[in-house]
Amino acid sequence: MRYTKIALLTFGAGLVLALVVVAAEIDRLARFASAAMALGIAAIPVGMIVDWRLAIKPARRPPVRRGKSPARRAAPAARLRSPRKPARPKR
């Protein structure tokens, strides 16, 4: 909802600016406020489509291909243990 939120904030900023223009009778900012509201209204469907495409994109991942399994190594030869000393008798 990232781009939809930006479009709604643009429309809201234009609306607040239009309220200020009407209340303070500032004619210079009237066109800017109108353009901001129009841009915000026009950007809402575009933002919704982009957000929807971004939300769907991770679900369409191609299947993971597994590489060849590593070659098995021969079992190591039995290790020769060094001869142990006999245990000391307990007292």
C-alpha positions as CSV (number, residue, x, y, z in Angstrom):
1,M,0.0,0.0,0.0
2,R,3.0,2.2,-0.4
3,Y,2.1,4.0,-3.6
4,T,-1.6,4.2,-2.9
5,K,-0.7,5.9,0.4
6,I,1.4,8.4,-1.4
7,A,-1.4,9.2,-3.9
8,L,-3.9,9.6,-1.0
9,L,-1.5,11.9,0.8
10,T,-1.0,14.0,-2.3
11,F,-4.8,14.3,-2.7
12,G,-5.1,15.2,1.0
13,A,-2.4,17.9,0.8
14,G,-4.1,19.4,-2.2
15,L,-7.4,19.4,-0.3
16,V,-5.9,21.1,2.7
17,L,-4.2,23.6,0.5
18,A,-7.5,24.3,-1.3
19,L,-9.2,24.9,2.1
20,V,-6.5,27.4,3.0
21,V,-6.9,29.1,-0.4
22,V,-10.6,29.4,0.0
23,A,-10.4,30.6,3.7
24,A,-7.6,33.1,3.1
25,E,-8.7,34.0,-0.4
26,I,-5.2,33.4,-1.9
27,D,-5.9,33.1,-5.7
28,R,-2.3,32.4,-6.6
29,L,-2.3,29.0,-5.0
30,A,-5.7,27.9,-6.3
31,R,-4.4,26.3,-9.5
32,F,-1.6,24.5,-7.5
33,A,-4.2,23.1,-5.0
34,S,-6.4,22.0,-7.9
35,A,-3.5,20.3,-9.7
36,A,-2.4,18.5,-6.5
37,M,-5.9,17.2,-5.9
38,A,-6.3,16.1,-9.6
39,L,-2.8,14.4,-9.5
40,G,-3.8,12.6,-6.3
41,I,-7.1,11.4,-7.7
42,A,-5.5,10.2,-10.9
43,A,-2.6,8.5,-9.1
44,I,-4.8,6.4,-6.8
45,P,-5.8,3.7,-9.3
46,V,-2.2,3.6,-10.6
47,G,-0.8,3.2,-7.1
48,M,-3.3,0.4,-6.4
49,I,-2.2,-1.5,-9.5
50,V,1.5,-1.1,-8.7
51,D,0.9,-2.1,-5.1
52,W,-1.1,-5.2,-6.2
53,R,1.6,-6.2,-8.7
54,L,4.3,-5.9,-6.0
55,A,2.2,-8.0,-3.6
56,I,1.7,-10.8,-6.1
57,K,5.3,-10.9,-7.4
58,P,6.9,-12.9,-4.6
59,A,4.2,-15.6,-4.8
60,R,5.3,-16.4,-8.4
61,R,8.8,-17.6,-7.8
62,P,10.1,-20.2,-10.2
63,P,10.8,-23.6,-8.6
64,V,14.2,-24.0,-7.1
65,R,16.4,-26.2,-9.2
66,R,18.6,-28.5,-7.3
67,G,22.1,-29.0,-8.4
68,K,23.8,-32.4,-8.8
69,S,24.3,-34.2,-5.6
70,P,28.0,-34.4,-4.6
71,A,29.8,-37.5,-5.4
72,R,30.0,-39.9,-2.5
73,R,33.5,-40.5,-1.2
74,A,34.7,-44.0,-0.2
75,A,34.5,-44.7,3.5
76,P,37.8,-44.0,5.2
77,A,40.0,-47.0,5.9
78,A,39.8,-48.2,9.5
79,R,42.3,-46.2,11.6
80,L,44.9,-48.2,13.4
81,R,44.8,-47.3,17.1
82,S,48.0,-47.0,19.0
83,P,48.4,-49.8,21.5
84,R,47.1,-48.8,24.9
85,K,48.9,-49.4,28.1
86,P,47.0,-51.7,30.5
87,A,45.1,-49.9,33.2
88,R,46.7,-49.8,36.7
89,P,45.1,-52.0,39.2
90,K,43.0,-50.3,41.9
91,R,44.2,-50.4,45.4
